Amino acid sequence: MGERDFSGFTMRVHETASIDQVLFGQIANVFAENYRDANIAYLEKNAGKLKFLSTAHDEAGKLAGFALGECRMMDLPRLPATVVNLAGLCCVSPGYRRHGLFRELERQALGAGRPARVDRNLSCGRCAHPASFRGFFHNPDAVPQRGARPTEWQREVGIAIAEAYGSPGFDPETFVVKGSGVPIGWPRIDIDATPEEWAMFEPVDRSHGDSLLGIAWHPAPPEGWHAQ
């Protein structure tokens, strides 16, 4: 696929600590376009957990999409000074979903504050359904994997990442991130997933706001990552 053209959009990266009420209102509207019964309190709470917000406005000034994210240098178990990409909520207005904005918005949010040289990094995301977990499904080194218990090291790293997200609870056996007890909303999209992909989400209680944590190394995991 060739390089996408985003010249029709005004792209900006904001620090979440400086989001004003006007911008937050625009974000809430796009969030509600993506989720039925959208939990705005969840959006407001999570907007402060990650440092950066990327936005795309169209030529008329309408918000086309947004993404939350942060790249941090973290001391993970057995892995000091690791570059970690913490992807957050990303929503694109229905009229702009075939412009490649989802990936671009995530790239910009995660790129803010990234070190100039990165030999290896850990990409992370909390996913509410198989469609958002698809990138992890196709990575044989991603954790969790269907039918494979996470190793002790993987469980230790999973706990550290869940804490970095400020998650209220985490099960290192299933990699399920516990929610606040209420749903964040229900996606307004048809999720095309295989039975095997849905099976990964059996322990995820969407009605309580649960999600599945996915982690994956790029370009390759450290030595011993898969050793039981």
N, C-alpha and C positions, 0 to 999 in steps of 0.2 A: 504494500500500500504506500502511495506517495505521501509526501509531506502535506499536512492539512493546512488550509489557508484560514487564518483567524482574523484577517484584516477587517472583517465586518463587525468585529466585537472590540470593545474596550476592556482589556484585561488588567486587573489590579490585584495586588496582594496586600492585605491589611493585617495588622496585629489585632487579635481578637479583643484585647483589652481596650481598644479604641473604637469598637463598633458603636455607632450612634443608633438612635431609635429609628431613624428613617431607613437606614440600611438593614437593621434587624427586621423591620416590618417587611421589606422586600424579600429577605431570606425566608421569613415565615410563610409568605405567600407561595414561594416556589416549593417549600417543604410540603405545604398543604396540597399542592398540585400533584405531588408524588405519593402522598400517603393519605388514605381515607382515615378519618378520625385522628388526624395528626396531633400528636402530643407536643404542643408548643413549649410546655414546661421542660420537657426532655431536651428540646432543641436549645433552649436558653441555657440550661445547665451544662450541656456538652460543648456549647460555643466557648466556654471559658476554660475547658480542660486542655485544649491544644492551642498553640501559640498563634497559628496563622490561618487566615481565611482568604481564599482566592475567589474572585468574582469575574463574571463576564456579563457586560451589558451590551445590548444591541444598539444599532444606530439611533433608535428612538429613545434610548435611555432605559429600556425595560431590562430587568435582571433576567438573564437567560439561564444562569446556573451558578452554583457555588460549591466550594469544597473546603473542608476543614482538614488541617494536617500539621505535622511538625516533624522535623528531622532533629534527633537528639543524639548526643554522644553519651552513651551509658556504660556503666560497669555492670555487665551481665554476669551471671554465675559462670566462672571459669573463662570469661571473655572480657577482660578490662578494655575500656575505651573503644566500645563498639558503636558504629554508626547505625542508628535505628530509625526507620521510617514508620511513623505512627500515622497511618491514614485514618481520617475521620469521615463523618457524614458527607456525602456528595450527592447533590440533586441537580438535575437539569430539567428545565421547563419542557413539557411535551413537544412543543413546536420546534425545539432545537436539538432533538436527540440524535440526529444523524450527522452532526457537524464535528464529531470527535471531541466534544467539549468535556466529556466525563474524564477522559484520560489527561487532557491538557490541564484542566482545573486541578486535578490531583497532583500532576507533575509540578505545577507552579507552587501549590501550597507546601509540598514536601521539599521543593528545591530551595525555598527561602531559608537561609541560615545553614545550608549544607556545606560541609568542608570542601575545599577545592579539590582535594585528592581523596578518593575513597576506594580502597582495594577490595573490601567486602562489606556488604551491608545487609541488615535484616529488615525485610518488609513485613509489616503487620497490618491487620485489619480485623475489625469486629463485623461479622456478617450476619444478617438477619434471615437470609434465605439462599438457596443454591445459586441463584443468578449472580449475587454479589460475591459468592465464594468461588466463582468459576476459574479465576486465575490461579487459585490454590489447587483446584482439582487437577489442572493440567501440569502441575509441577511435581515430579516424583519425589523431590526433596522437601516438599511442604509438610507441615504438621498442623492438624492431625491428618492421618490417612485412614481410609476405611479398612477395618479389620486388623489394624496394627496398634498395639498399645504404645503410647509415647514412652520413650526411654526416660530414665531418671534425669538426665541432663536436659532433655526437651521439656520435661515437666517443670524443672527449676526455672528455665528461661521463660516458659509460659506464665508462671506465677509472677515473675519480674515484669513482664510486659503488661499483664492485667493490672498490676499495681501502677504502672506508668500511665495507663489510661484512666486511673481513678475508678476502676470498676468496683461495684459493691460486693462482688463475690465471684469466685472462679473455681471450677472443678478441673484440676490438672489431669485427670484421667480421660475426660471427654473433651476438654478445652471449651466447655460451655461457660460463657460469661453470664453471671446472674444479673437479671434486670432489677428495676426498682419495685416491681410488683404490678406495674401497669404497662400496657403495650405502648410502643412509640408511634404506632399507627399501622395500617395495613397497605402494602404496596399497590398502587394503581396500575400494575402491569401484569401481563400473563407470563408466569414463570415457566419456561420450557426446560425441564430437567428430567433426568433419567431416574428410575426407582433407586439406583445405587446412590445418586447424588442426594435425593431426598432422605435416604436412610441415614446419611451423616447428620441430618438435622432432627432425628427422632428425639434426642434428649433436650432439644431447644424448645422452651415453652414461650411462644411468641406472645401469648396473652399476658405474660408477666414481664415482657420486655427483654427476654433472654436473647443472646446472640452467640455465634460460634467464632472463637478467635482463630485466625489463620496466621501462621508465620512461615516465612520462606527466605532462604539465603540467596544472595546474588553476588558474584556469579556461581558460587558453589559453597556448600556448608563446610565448616571446619572439620578437621580430621577427628574421627571418633563420634561424630554427631549422631549416627544411627546405631552405635554400639549399645547393646543391652547390658 
